[in-house]
């Protein structure tokens, strides 16, 4: 009897022990770095949860840290999938603003720049480069938004998150791996993904640290050392670029390979025979494949499901998905609604702090997340503040969240250097160079120099902007502008028979604009300026070198009121967004005209100058809109109408020169087109854009133009008004546009009712953007 009792006790003890062992079996999940390929980790976690495989600890590097921190913060794999499948996710990663995050009410006129190099100037004017490949303004805010509540709920100890978590970063000064498990969850995650030269590093706990993949891209060792799980699951997406040299794809993946050259390859040998190794099929993807998020998630899911039987054999413990969801809900109930009651500033001078505090004010009480978002992106609409990064903290004593702004102590002033222009098969190629100094003391002021040079167009712009009241977005912009257009120097490589127009125009403007921002994307402006224009031209198409040109000089005072709202997604060849512009422009001036040898008023050996007062009012209305109709097709339309009381000048040609030209196409402004010029007119058209490949588009544009009031030539080279709508004249373009990193490469066929040729073929690279003319 005693033997039976002893045996029964032994069996019960063994069962209890077995139960305890099963219950104690802990599982750690390691997520490698790999940029876009790290999105496949979401599919891995999704498959594990669906099959009741527990995830007790998470350690991640780079994108693995991003996915891992979101999971540890209480987001389910399905919720993380929703975040990364947002159509704007790729833009967030690359730092391209969507409508929600843009405040460009003080945005200066678009220019032809391809590349901007940002320099930070310290108090001794020592410069340091601050130009990462991707802008981190948006991703920094979103990481705070998604992770801030969880960090607070865990008392800023990552062991207290929904699942214990560690992010891995690299200290490049001591060449050591850094394990991040306390403090700001956002800063830890952001530090772990700071790929050198792609994202700028931020300071975490007073030290600059970089992407963990520099020294430990597959942190199995950290998982085993820190958490000591019974089973480690390693999800690795950082595979070799190719088994052998990729002759057919080397150009395509070269940039990606160079960018991530310094990241260590992952080492699966750290896993034991009792562990599990998962490697999604990544040969079809690169580190920059953020446009293939669904496919990446599916790749992670498929490979995990294909190994599920083996996984279940090694992991006998199960946690029902409903139980996981219940625990997740319990953790998220600890979240406190975002309510901000204070701001802390690091690295700012006292006078700078006054400006920031005026923009983000808590005088009227706490601010919501929406109000903080608006204040943040308003602030960062100024280029200088791109050097700021943001963090959400919590004040336990006063029980509200605290907004933190960090500025590099060396960033006293910011200098931006622009390079750009346009290279064309027509002789309208232009080089562009610009300098912008942003000086931040009590107020943020900008000082600009822009120079453009070429055979067709030359320009110098000097200006500054003084933010008189940043809170109300009131600013003053004094400026000087000099433009010169030489239409004679517009030879065409594809059409040697084209006859250029004999016209050289110089306009100068000195004045100031007072602007007031409205909403996210709108601005009201009032301008007062002095204008002085000079024009040399011929009254005939073909002249000999002995002929002298007519000369006009127009001096005027200009007053202008305007309103603009602009949400276009590109400065040329937009495919989404809206631009609305309206203005009232008044000119009160004096015209001087000296006839040349092609004028009927010319008298040999006698110089005669005719003078007249010329005053007029011009009203303009412009609208442009693009909508995405399908994944690869967008439709747009444009409308422009101008009504002007402008009088005729002394002769027909000078009158024609001072009319406004309808310029709806990429390079319309490089032509002098008498058939599309008028004092008052209506023009409209449609734009079709079809994406053929990732950055390759076919674009077709068709427009109609009808003049309502234009000068027509009568006897004696004089002009008279022709009123009433003319017959509609057509113009259009069909072309291929490749949007490179620097700018668009375009191959176009233009149709224009031109005196010399209706069809024009041209190839160009860059932007054809010119400064606004002085009288416009």
C-alpha positions, 0 to 999 in steps of 0.5 A, a space after each residue: 500500500 505504501 509503495 502504491 502511494 509513493 508511486 502515485 505521489 511520484 507521478 503527481 510530482 512529475 506531472 506538476 514538474 512537467 506542467 511547471 516546465 511547460 508554463 515556464 518555457 519562455 520565448 524570445 523574438 529577435 528582429 534583424 535590421 534591414 530597412 524596408 525588408 524589416 517590414 517582413 517581421 510583421 508577417 512573422 509575428 502575425 503568423 506566430 500569434 495566429 498559431 498561439 505561439 508566445 512572444 515573451 521578449 523582443 529585441 530589435 535592431 533598426 527596422 527590427 527595433 521599429 517593429 519590435 517597439 510597436 509590438 512591445 507598446 501594445 500594437 497587434 501585428 494587424 495594427 502595425 500592418 495598418 500603420 505601414 500600409 498607409 499610403 503615406 508610410 513611404 513618404 514618412 520614412 523618406 521625409 516627404 510631407 503629406 498634406 496633413 504635415 505641411 505648413 508652407 504659408 511662408 514658403 518662398 517661390 519655387 526655384 530650379 534647385 536640385 540639391 540643397 546642402 545644409 550647413 550649421 554655423 556655430 558662434 565662431 562661424 565654423 560650419 558643419 554639414 547637416 544634410 542626411 538623405 532623408 528628412 526625419 521631421 515626420 517620422 520623429 513625431 509619429 514615433 512619439 505619437 505611437 510610442 509615448 503613451 506606452 513608455 509612460 505606462 511602463 514608467 519608462 522601463 522597457 521591461 514593463 512594456 506589453 512585452 519586455 523589449 530592448 533596442 540595439 544601437 551603436 556607439 561609433 566613438 567607442 565602437 561598442 554595441 549599446 543596449 537601450 531599455 530605459 528612458 524614451 521609447 521613441 528616442 531608443 527606437 529612433 537611435 536604433 534606426 539612425 542609418 549613417 548619412 540616411 538619417 541624422 543621429 540624435 542624442 539618447 541619454 547624452 550620447 550620439 548613437 547610430 543604427 545598431 546594425 553597424 555592430 550587431 544587426 541580428 542581436 541574438 546574443 543580447 536576447 540570450 544574455 539579457 532575457 535568457 529565454 528557453 527558445 529564441 526565434 530569430 527573424 533575419 531579413 539582412 541577407 546578402 545582395 546576391 549569391 554572385 555578381 548581379 549582372 542584370 540588376 547591378 545598376 538597380 541595387 548599387 545605391 542600396 548596396 552602398 548605403 548599407 555597406 557599413 552594416 554588418 551581415 547577420 550571423 545566424 550561427 548564434 542560434 542553438 539547435 533548440 532555437 528557430 531561424 526564420 529567413 523570409 525570401 528577400 531576393 526580390 526586394 531591396 532596403 528601399 522597397 518601401 513601395 512593396 509593404 504588402 508583399 514584404 509582410 506576406 513574405 514574412 508570414 509565408 515563411 513562418 507558416 511554412 515552418 510552423 510544424 517545426 516551430 510547434 515541435 520546439 515550442 510546446 507552450 501555447 498562449 491563446 490569441 484571445 488571451 494575448 488580446 486581453 493582456 494587450 487591452 489591459 496594458 493599453 488601459 494604462 495609457 493616458 490621453 495626450 494632454 501637454 502642459 509644458 515645454 522643455 528646451 535643450 540647446 537653445 539660447 535664452 532669446 531663442 527660447 522666447 520665440 519658441 515659447 511664443 509659438 508653443 504657448 500654454 498660457 491658455 491651458 494644456 494643449 491636445 495632441 492635435 494642437 501640438 502637431 500643428 504647432 510642431 509642423 508650423 515651426 518646422 515649416 521654417 528650414 532652420 528648425 529642421 535641426 530640431 528633434 522632438 520628444 514626449 516626456 511626462 511630468 508625474 507631479 503635475 500629471 501632464 505630458 511635456 513637449 521636449 525640443 532638442 537643438 544641436 548646441 552648434 546650430 546658431 545659424 543655418 546656411 543652405 546652399 542650393 544647386 540646380 538648373 536645367 540642361 536642355 537640347 534647346 539653348 535655354 539651359 540654365 544653371 542655378 545657385 542659391 544661398 540662404 542664411 537663417 539667423 535665429 536670435 530673438 526672431 528668425 530671419 532669413 537672408 537669400 541670394 539666388 543666381 541663375 545664368 545661361 544664354 537665354 536667362 540670367 537672374 540675380 535675387 537678393 532678399 530677406 524675410 523678417 518674421 515680425 510676429 511668428 505666432 500670427 505668421 506676419 512677415 516682411 520680405 524686402 527684395 531686389 530682383 534683376 531678370 534678363 531674357 534673350 530670346 535670340 539665343 534659343 537655338 534648337 538642337 532638333 530644329 535648326 530651321 527655327 527662327 528665334 525672336 529678336 528680343 532682349 528683356 531686362 526687368 528690375 524690381 525693388 520692393 517689399 512684401 508683407 505676408 500673413 499666413 492663413 491655415 496650413 497652406 495659404 498666404 495673403 500678401 501685399 506688395 509695394 515695389 518700384 519697377 524699371 524694365 528695358 526692352 530691345 527688339 526688332 519690328 521684323 523677324 529677320 534683320 541684318 547686323 547693321 540694323 539698330 533695335 527699338 528700345 523701350 523703358 518702363 518705370 512704374 510703381 507697383 501695388 499688388 494684393 494676392 492670395 495663394 493656397 498650394 498643396 501640389 506634390 511637386 514644383 513641376 509635373 505634379 500628380 496630386 494636390 491643388 494650387 489656387 492663386 488670385 491677385 489684383 495688380 496695379 501699375 502706375 508708370 511712365 514709358 520711354 520709347 526710342 525707335 530703331 532702324 526697323 521702326 517707321 518712326 526711325 530717322 537716321 542721325 536723329 535720336 527721338 524719344 517718345 514718352 507716355 504715362 501708362 497705368 493699368 489694373 490687372 486681375 488674375 485667377 488661377 486654379 490647378 488640381 490633380 486627383 489620383 483616379 487609380 493606382 497608376 493614373 492621375 487626372 488634372 486640370 488647369 484654369 487661368 483667367 486674366 482681365 487687364 485694363 492695360 493700354 497699348 504702347 507706342 507701337 504694336 511690337 512693344 504692346 505685344 511684348 508687355 502683354 501676358 503670355 499663357 504658359 501652362 506647360 513645362 517650357 512655355 516660358 522659354 518661347 515668345 508666342 504671339 498667338 498666346 499673348 493678350 491683355 485679357 484672356 481665358 485658358 484651360 486644359 487637362 493633364 493625364 499622367 500614367 505611371 509606367 514604372 516606379 518613377 517613370 511617367 507618361 504625361 499628356 497635356 492639352 490646353 485651349 486659349 482664347 484672347 478677349 482683348 489683345 493688340 492687333 497691328 494696324 497701319 504704321 506699326 501701330 496697335 489697336 485693341 481687338 476685343 471679344 473672344 478669339 477662336 480657341 487656339 490649342 497647345 499641348 505636350 506629350 512626353 516621358 518624365 523620369 523623376 530622379 533623385 535630383 530632378 525630372 528627366 523629360 523627353 517631350 513633343 510640344 504642339 504650339 501655334 508658333 510662327 516658325 514651327 508647330 511641333 517641337 521635340 526636346 530633351 531636358 534634365 532639371 527644372 524650368 522655373 524662373 523668377 516672376 517678372 517684375 510687372 506680374 
